[in-house]
């Protein structure tokens, strides 16, 4: 979908971010339609966006035998875990074109273990999620978890039994990220617009992180500009990290595209469920475009501000200034909103995201432009916003014109930004978030809105904010 922006307003730019222009080369289209050779025992090849529907169907059919699933990106296969040697379950999995994998732990057993962790080890600086590849719960404790706190977490994990959970130490600190994609500003708070949506009443709005929505009620597209949007709903901490922010002008016209820099965009066509093993891209105003893989689902993160549940865990890096920004697939699937994590984009790290599907359901919104955007789905693209062709026959396939294949070389193995000098994150931290958080050590928030690449860089440079770190005056 593409929609012209209303005159004299920059409130309508959709998902995307600034800098990392060379990283756009990572988004070369390679999505193929799912294939089947008619042999029930031979696995099909799937697009990553398709596996969640098949996995959900099998979960319903298999009942307690189903123990999770993941996407084998190298083979483009769906792997489904089953408990015990149930030949009927294996037959159902293979008929669906998936690969059956026998495991030890049932879904119920892992859920029980997660409840134990929540009851006994909900310590700020810890996080856990289910990893279907290992059929275990992966528990992480950051650098602030030491002494008796570490002993508590370690003994709780050991008490779950052999092969149920693993514990690892993170060198960084778990924190919410406040900035990402293109910048939005709420007083001294800076975050990122995640995806433009249509609110339940038909008015234009956008999704961003919940910790952004609880930090400021009014949001602008520049640090000193007038308000363009007002928070309607916000959840943080608790069952998610998302907020719905409605544009103040109901005639605001919006785009639905991720700006990947260099005047190029990836059109956003649909909201999709995350799958472990799926390749994803994150756009942030501080660190630009980075890619990685989904590593866990239904993650619980114990931030200093409180516990957040139901998140997506990834090995994509992020830094302060990236919160609220968009997590997406190269063929136009909206996956998540940047919440928080540990590490950085120099040493690496892990980042947690709010699932877009859950956020949309909770706030009663739908992905894409509101009624004011009369072009609608499949309309002509706004050349100033996107080079993608939304009218392509396969809405799930990226248009080869959307990304310049000659764009300079990010490292495809790491997703690092090819041209760090292009990042708005280089600016000083004068515009860092002030007073929005609890003031606790290690806490960060990201708040930003999505503009076109050049404009966003200029805005970030003008604000002097390269980090979006939470601080107190």
N, C-alpha and C positions, 0 to 999 in steps of 0.2 A: 504494500500500500504506500502511496505517496500523496502528500497533500501540501499545497502551497501555504506558506506561512502568511499570517495576516500582516498588513502594512505596519511599519514602525513598531514591530514587536519581535523579540527574539525568543518568545516563550514556547515556540512550537517545535524546536528541533528534537528529534527522538533520540533513541539509544545511540551511544557511540562515545568517542573520546578524542583525545588529542595525542600528538606525538607518535612515536613508534611507527613512523611511516613505512620503514623497511619491513616491519613485521607483517604487513599486509600480504606479503608474498606467501605467507603460511596458509592463506585462505584460498588457495587455488581449488577450484571445484573438482571433487573426485567422487561425488556421491553417485552410486548406481542403484537402480531399482532392485528390490529384493528379487531373488531368482530362485527357482525350484526346478529340479531336474526330474521330478516325478517319482524318485526313489525315496520312500519314507525313511529308510535307514541312513541315507546320505544327507548330512547337514546342508541346509540352505545358507546362502549368503544374505546378510541383512544390512540395511542402512542402520546406523546407530539410533536414529530417531524412531525406528520401527520396533525395536526390541521390547520396549516397555509394554506395548499392547499385547504382544505375544506372551510375554512373561506374566502379565496380569491374568490372561486367559488360562494359562497353565496353573497358576497359583490357585485359581478357583476350582479347576478340574482335579488337581492333585490333593487338595486339602492339607492335612498335617504332614503328608509326605514331602511337600514342597519346602525347600530350605534355602530359598533365595536364588538369585541368578546374576549373571554378569555378561558383559559384551567382550568377546575376544576380538579386539580391533585388528590384529594382524591377520587373522583368518576370516574376519567379518562374520563370526558365528555367535549365536546365543547359547551360553552354557547354563544349564539348569541343575541346581543341586537337589538331590533326593536323599532322604534318610532311609537306610536299610536297602535290601536287595529286592525291590518291588518290580517285577518284570512288567506288570501292567502300567506302572508309572513310566518306566523307561519307554514302553511302546508309545504312550501318549506324547511324550516329549519328542521322540524321533518322528512321529507323524506330523508334528508341528514344525519340523525342520530344525529343531534345536539339538544340542548335545547333552546327554545325561551324565551327571557326575555324582558319584556316591560320596556322602559326607557323614561326619559323626554327629554334628549338632543340629537339632531341629530348630525351626524358627521360634517355637515356644521356649526352648531352652535358652536361646540367646536373648529373648525378650526378658526372661526371668533374671538372667545375669545382668542385663542392663538396669533392671529395677533395683538389684542389689547395689550396683555401682551408684545409682542415684541416691539411695538411702544412706550408704556408708562412705561414699567418696566424692560427694559434690563439693569439691574444694576449688575455689577460684584458681584458674590456671590449668585445669584439667579438661579433657574432652574425650569422647569416645563415639565410635560408630561401628556398624556391622560391616565387615569386609567379606563378601560372599566368595571371593577368590580363595581365601584361607579358611572360610567357614568359622571365623572367630570374631570377637570384638576387639578392635584395636584401640587401646587406651594410650593417650598422650598426656604427659605432665610437662609444663613449661619450666623455665629456669627459676621461677618464683616458688615452685613446689619443692621444698627442702625439709630436712629434719623430720619432725614428727608427721608433718603433712605427707612427705614422700613415703614414710613408713606405713601410714594409713592406706594410701593408695596401693602400695605394693602388696601389703597383706590382704587387702580386699581382692585384688586380682588373683593372687595365689589361692585364696579361699574359694574361688569359683570353680577350681578343678583343672585338671590337665587338658590342654587343647581347647579351652573355652575363650580365653582372652590373653592378649599380649600387652606388655607395658613398655613404652619407650619414652626417652627424655628428649625434649625439644630445647635447643639452645636459645631460642627467642622467648617472647612472652605472648600469650594469647590476648588479643585485644580486638575491639571493634575498630573498623577502618572508616574514617570519615572523609571521603572524597572519592570520586571515581567517575569514569565517563566524562561528560562535559559538566562544568561546574554549575551548581545552584548554591545560593547563599541565603542563610537565615540569620540575620544579625551578624554575629561573629562566627557563626558556624558555616562550614563549607562541606557540601556533600555532592552526590552525583544522582542525576536522574537515571533511572534504570530503563523503563519502557513506558512509552505513551500508551494509554488505555482509554476505554470508554467506561465511565462510571455507570452504576445501575440506573441512574436517572437520565442517561443519554448525554451527559455533559463530558467535555474533554478533561482528562486528568492524567497523572502519571504515577508510577510506582517507584518508590525508593526504599532505602533501609528504614526499619522501624526506629532504630536509635537516632536517625535523623529527624523523624517525625515527632519524637518526644522532646527533642532538643529545641525546636523552634516551630512556631505555628505558621509563620509567613515566610515565603521563599521568593527570591529574585533570581534573575539570570545574570546579574552582575553584583559585585560587592557593594556598590553604592546605589544600585538601581532600586526603583520602586517595586513593591510586591507584585508578582504575577500569578501566584498560586497560594492556596491555603490548605493546611492539613485537614483532611476530613476524618481519617481513621489512622491509628497507629498502634502497633503491637510490638513491645519490647520492654523488659525481657519477657519470657514465658514461652507460649506456643508459637514461636516464630520471631522474625525480625523484618517487618515490612510495614509500609504505610502507604496510604492512598492520599494523594495531594491533588486537589481540583484547581484547574486554572480559574483565575478570578474573572476573566472575560469568557463567557460561554461561547463566543464566536471564534475563539482561538482555533486555528487549524493546525493540525499536527502531522508529522511524518512517522513512519514506522520502519526505521532503518538504523543500523549501527554504523556510525562514522568510524572507519578504520584509518583515516588520515589520507593525505595526498589526494584529496578530493574524491575519494572512493568510499562506498558504503556496502554493507551487506543487508539486504532487505529482510525484515523480520516477518515471517508468514504465519507462525503458529507457536503456541506454548507447548513445550514437550517435557515429559518426565525424564529425569536423569537416569542413566544406567551406569553401573560401575564398569570401567574400562572404556567409556565413551570419551572421545576427544572433545574438548571444549575450549572456547576462547573467552578471555576477559578483557574488557576495555576499561581503562582507568585514566583519569586526568593527571594523576601523579606519575604513573609508570607506563602509560600507554597500553599497547596491545601485547598480551602474553597468552600462551596456550599451555595446555597440560591435559590431564585426564581425571575423570571422576574416580575417587578411590574408596568412597564409603557413602552410605545412605542413612537417613534417620539419625543423624549425628546429634549428640548432646554436647553443648559447649558451656562451660562454667566461666563466664566473663566476670570481671570484678563487679559489674553492675547487676549481675544475676544470671540465672541459668536460662539458656535458650535451647529449645528442642526442635527436632524435625528438620535439621539442616542437611545440606549436601557437603561432603568433604572432598577436597581436590588437592592435587599437588601443584596447582597454579599459584604463582607468587602474587603478592599484593603488598602495598605499603599504605601508610597513613595518607589519606587523601583519595582512596579508591572506593570507599563504602557507598553502597547504593547503586553502583555501576552495574553494567549488564554482563551476564554470563550467557553465552550463546553458542550455537553450532554453526559451522561454516555454510550449511545449507538453509539457514534462516530460522532455526528453532530457538525460541526464548527459553532459557533453562533456569536462570537464577539471578538474584540480586546480591551483590557483595555484602557480607556481614562482617567478618573479622577473621583473624588467624594469627600465625606467628611467622617469624623470619622476614625476609625482604627479597627484592628481586636481584640482589647481588649474590648473596649466599644461598638463596633458595628458601623455600618454606612451604607452608600449607595454608589454605584459605577455605573458609566455610561460607556457604551461600544459602540464602532463603529460596526454596523452590518457587518458581513463578506460578505454577499451577495451583499450589496451596494458597498463595497470596491472592490470586484472582478469585478463587472460590470464597475466601474469607471476607473480602471486601465487596464482593458482588459485582466485579468489573469484568470486562472482556478486553483482550489484547487488541491494540490498534487504535485508529483515530475515531473521534467522536462524530456526532451528527454534523458538526460544522465542516468536517472534511468531506465534502460532497463527492470527491472522486471515487472513494470507496476502494474495496479490495480489487486488485487487478487493474486499477486505473493507471494512467500514464505516470511514469516516474517524474518527479521534479528534478531536472538535471542539476540544479544547484545543491540538491541534497543527496542524490544517489545515482550511481551509474548502473545499478542493477535494473533488470527488466522485470517488473512485477507481473507482467502479462505472460510470462513463460508458461508453457503447457504444463510443466511439472512444478507446482508451487514449492516442492521440497527441494528442488535442485538449485544450486547457486548458478547465477548467470555468469558465464565466463567473462563478460564485460564488467562485472562488478569489482574485480580486483585486477590490478596491473601485474601480470606475471613477471614483468621485468623489474618489479619493485625490489629494492635492495634487500639483501640477505640477512634476515634474522636467522638465528640458529634454530633449525627446526627441531632439534633435540631438546632444547630448553625453552624456547619461546622468548628468549631474551630480546630486548629491544635492540634493533640494529643500529640506530642512530640515537644514542643517549642524549646528544646535544639538542635533539628536537623535543625532548620531554618538558612539559610544563613543570614537572617535579624539580627541575633545576633551580627554580626560583626560591628565594628565601622564605622563611616561615612567618612573615609578618601577619598573614591572614589566618594563622592557625586558629582552630576552634578554641574559644574561650568560654569556660564556665558551662559547657553543655553537658559534660559528663559528671561523674562523681568526684573527679579529682584524684582517683586512686591511681597508684603507680601502674604503668603498663597499659592503661586504657587508651584506646584510640577510636576515633570516629571519622568516617569519610562522608562528605556531603558535596555533590556536584550535579550540574545539569548538563544536558548534551547539546552542544553547539557544533557548528561546522569546525573542522580542524583548525584553520588559521585563526578564526575568531576566538575559539576556546583558548588557544595558546596566548593570544594577546590579552584575554581577560585574566588568565592565570598569572601572566607576567605582571599585569597592572596591579593585581591584588597582592603580589609578593608572596603568595602562598604556594609552597611546593610540597608541603607535607600534610597539612590538615590535622596535625596532632592535637589531641585533647589537652588543654592546659587551663589553668586558672589564672586570672589576672594577678 
